[in-house]
Amino acid sequence: MKKSLKIIGIILGILFLSVVGYGAYLYFSVTSTANEIHEPLERDADKSDKRTEKVNVDNQDPLSILIAGVDSSGEAHSGRSDTIIVLTVNPKEESIKMLSIPRDTRTELIGRGTTEKINHAYAWGGIKMTVDTVENFLDVPIDHYVSVNMEGFTSIVDALGGVTVDNEFAFSQSGHQFNEGENVLNGEQALAYSRMRKADSRGDFGRNDRQREIVEAVIQEAAQVSSITRAGDMLDAVGKSVRTDLSLNDMWSVQSNYKEARHSIEQLALTGPSQRIDGLSYVIISEEDRLAASNELREHLELEGASTATAE
């Protein structure tokens, strides 16, 4: 039992880093998985350009994490990042803010020099262009990232034994029926639930809400003792589906120093009208809303000064 508890601790740390983490882990049992998912960001320095100093995890400095859900098939990690969520974690306040950015948001793609949908950044330049583009758009540093192959994500949910969501209204998607109220979902159902938008009057904005709900449901389910017996399946699922710039030692430090922040998770979302430009439909985020979101995250990260930077 003690060994299983240690193993599940690192699995949780791998999945959503500072959001989760319950107990220690057995280092050598998970080293191969940690090495498999470790993909450092190619930066000129070991920190974001939007920070004057590197985050000190041991001092519990607030940090940010980009979660990119990549819409690809099989075990591939290429395609478009149709899920873009920025987490800011303030361990001293014991709180997390979770901001969704609509996939069709029109903005400059940093490193490409074009104005396109924000989810195109991953297709053109992988996680590096995605991080740079999100940093420019929000004027906040992205300290770390987790990318998840959404097709492979189903195996993570199945390894947990399913997740529970509270559905606002009944709908069907991809051959699955989701009733109003509490639903217990397996991996395939969770993926379908998170992808539905056509039956929702809010379209992509409603889909963003369900994506954040699934992320939070995974966090809560992973905390349950019943998940411990599924450690082997989770290690395999994580290795196939997740990539992150954090090393094993980094994950241990984050898990140890930031785990209490999970007790308060505030879900935020950017919204805006759709507009057709050159035959394509974009979501247009107003400067007022963009700056408001930027400054809320900057305050949570305890950064000096309000944002006045433009996104383009």
Residue pairs with C-beta under 8 A, 6 or more apart in sequence:
1 228
3 26
3 29
4 228
4 229
4 231
5 22
5 23
5 24
5 228
6 23
6 24
6 25
6 26
6 29
7 25
7 26
7 29
7 30
7 228
7 231
7 235
8 22
8 23
8 25
8 222
8 227
8 228
8 231
8 234
9 21
9 22
9 23
9 24
9 25
9 255
10 25
10 26
10 30
10 34
10 248
10 251
10 252
10 255
11 25
11 30
11 222
11 231
11 234
11 235
11 238
12 20
12 21
12 22
12 222
12 223
12 255
13 20
13 21
13 25
13 251
13 252
13 254
13 255
14 30
14 33
14 34
14 37
14 238
14 242
14 244
14 251
15 146
15 156
15 218
15 219
15 222
15 238
15 242
16 65
16 67
16 87
16 146
16 215
16 218
16 219
17 65
17 144
17 146
17 244
17 246
17 251
17 254
17 255
17 258
18 63
18 65
18 87
18 89
18 91
18 96
18 254
18 255
18 258
18 259
18 261
19 65
19 87
19 89
19 96
19 219
19 261
19 262
19 265
20 219
20 222
20 223
20 255
20 259
20 262
21 254
21 255
21 256
21 258
21 259
22 223
22 259
25 252
27 248
30 235
30 248
31 248
32 239
33 235
33 238
33 239
34 247
34 248
34 251
35 248
36 239
37 238
37 239
37 242
37 243
37 244
38 243
38 244
38 245
38 246
38 247
38 248
39 127
39 243
39 244
39 245
40 245
41 127
41 128
41 131
41 145
41 245
42 128
43 49
46 54
47 53
47 54
47 55
47 141
47 143
48 135
48 141
48 142
48 143
49 135
49 141
50 135
50 139
50 140
50 141
51 141
51 143
55 61
55 62
55 63
55 143
57 63
57 250
57 253
57 254
57 257
57 258
58 253
58 257
60 91
60 92
60 257
60 258
61 302
62 88
62 89
62 90
62 91
62 92
62 300
62 301
62 302
63 88
63 89
63 143
63 144
63 254
63 258
63 301
64 86
64 87
64 88
64 89
64 140
64 141
64 142
64 143
64 144
64 297
64 301
65 86
65 87
65 89
65 142
65 143
65 144
65 145
65 146
66 84
66 85
66 86
66 87
66 130
66 131
66 134
66 142
66 144
66 145
66 146
67 83
67 84
67 85
67 86
67 87
67 145
67 146
67 147
67 148
67 215
68 81
68 83
68 84
68 122
68 127
68 130
68 145
68 146
68 147
68 148
69 81
69 82
69 83
69 84
69 85
69 147
69 148
69 150
69 153
69 211
70 77
70 78
70 79
70 80
70 81
70 82
70 122
70 147
70 148
70 149
70 150
71 79
71 80
71 81
71 82
71 83
71 150
72 78
72 79
72 149
72 150
72 151
73 151
74 151
74 152
75 149
75 152
75 240
75 241
76 149
77 147
77 149
77 243
78 123
78 126
79 122
79 123
80 103
80 119
80 120
80 122
80 123
81 103
81 119
81 121
81 122
81 130
81 147
82 103
82 119
82 150
83 103
83 148
83 150
83 194
83 211
84 100
84 101
84 103
84 118
84 119
84 130
84 134
85 98
85 99
85 100
85 101
85 211
85 212
85 215
86 98
86 99
86 101
86 134
86 138
86 140
86 142
86 297
87 96
87 97
87 98
87 99
88 96
88 97
88 99
88 140
88 297
88 300
88 301
89 95
89 96
89 258
89 261
90 96
90 261
90 300
90 301
90 302
91 257
91 258
91 260
91 261
93 261
93 264
93 300
94 260
94 261
94 263
94 264
95 261
95 264
95 265
95 266
95 300
96 261
96 262
96 264
96 265
96 266
97 265
97 266
97 268
97 296
97 297
97 300
98 212
98 215
98 216
98 265
98 266
98 267
98 268
99 138
99 268
99 269
99 270
99 293
99 297
100 208
100 209
100 211
100 212
100 267
100 268
100 269
100 270
101 118
101 134
101 137
101 138
101 270
102 118
102 204
102 205
102 208
102 270
102 271
102 272
102 283
102 285
103 117
103 118
103 119
103 204
104 117
104 118
104 119
104 204
104 274
104 281
104 282
104 283
105 117
105 118
105 137
105 270
105 272
105 282
105 283
105 285
106 115
106 116
106 117
106 118
106 275
106 277
106 282
106 283
106 284
106 285
107 115
107 116
107 118
107 133
107 136
107 137
107 285
107 311
107 312
108 114
108 115
108 133
108 136
108 137
108 311
108 312
109 115
109 116
109 118
109 120
109 121
109 124
109 125
109 129
109 133
110 121
110 129
110 132
110 133
110 135
110 136
111 124
111 125
111 128
111 129
111 132
111 133
112 121
112 124
112 125
112 129
115 312
117 280
117 282
118 133
118 134
118 137
121 129
121 130
121 132
121 133
121 134
122 129
122 130
125 132
127 145
127 147
127 243
130 145
131 142
131 145
134 142
135 141
135 142
136 311
137 290
137 311
138 290
138 293
138 294
138 297
138 307
139 294
139 298
139 307
139 309
139 311
140 294
140 297
140 298
140 301
140 303
140 307
141 301
141 303
144 244
144 245
144 246
144 250
145 244
145 245
146 242
146 243
146 244
147 242
147 243
147 244
148 156
148 241
148 242
149 240
149 241
149 242
150 191
150 194
151 191
152 237
152 240
152 241
153 187
153 190
153 191
153 241
154 186
154 187
154 188
154 190
154 191
155 187
155 233
155 236
155 237
155 240
155 241
156 187
156 218
156 234
156 237
156 238
156 241
156 242
157 163
157 185
157 186
157 187
157 190
157 191
157 218
158 186
158 187
158 233
158 237
159 227
159 230
159 233
159 234
159 236
159 237
160 218
160 221
160 222
160 227
160 230
160 234
161 221
161 226
161 227
161 230
162 184
162 185
162 186
162 187
162 190
162 221
163 184
163 185
163 190
163 214
163 217
163 218
163 220
163 221
164 182
164 183
164 184
164 185
164 217
164 220
164 221
165 182
165 183
165 185
165 190
165 193
165 210
165 213
165 214
165 217
166 181
166 182
166 183
166 213
167 178
167 179
167 180
167 181
167 182
167 183
167 193
168 180
169 180
170 177
170 178
170 179
170 180
171 178
171 196
171 199
171 200
172 178
172 199
173 192
173 193
173 195
173 196
173 199
174 192
174 195
175 192
176 188
176 189
176 192
176 193
178 189
178 193
178 196
183 189
183 193
185 193
190 214
190 217
193 210
193 214
194 207
194 210
194 211
194 213
194 214
195 207
196 206
196 207
196 210
197 203
197 204
197 206
197 207
200 206
200 207
202 209
203 274
204 283
205 269
205 271
208 269
209 267
209 269
212 267
212 269
216 265
216 267
219 262
219 265
221 227
223 262
227 234
244 251
246 254
268 293
268 296
270 285
270 289
270 290
270 293
271 283
271 285
271 289
272 283
272 284
272 285
272 286
272 289
273 283
273 284
274 281
274 282
274 283
274 284
275 281
275 282
275 284
276 282
285 311
287 310
287 311
290 311
291 306
291 307
291 308
294 307
294 309
295 306
295 307
298 305
298 306
298 307
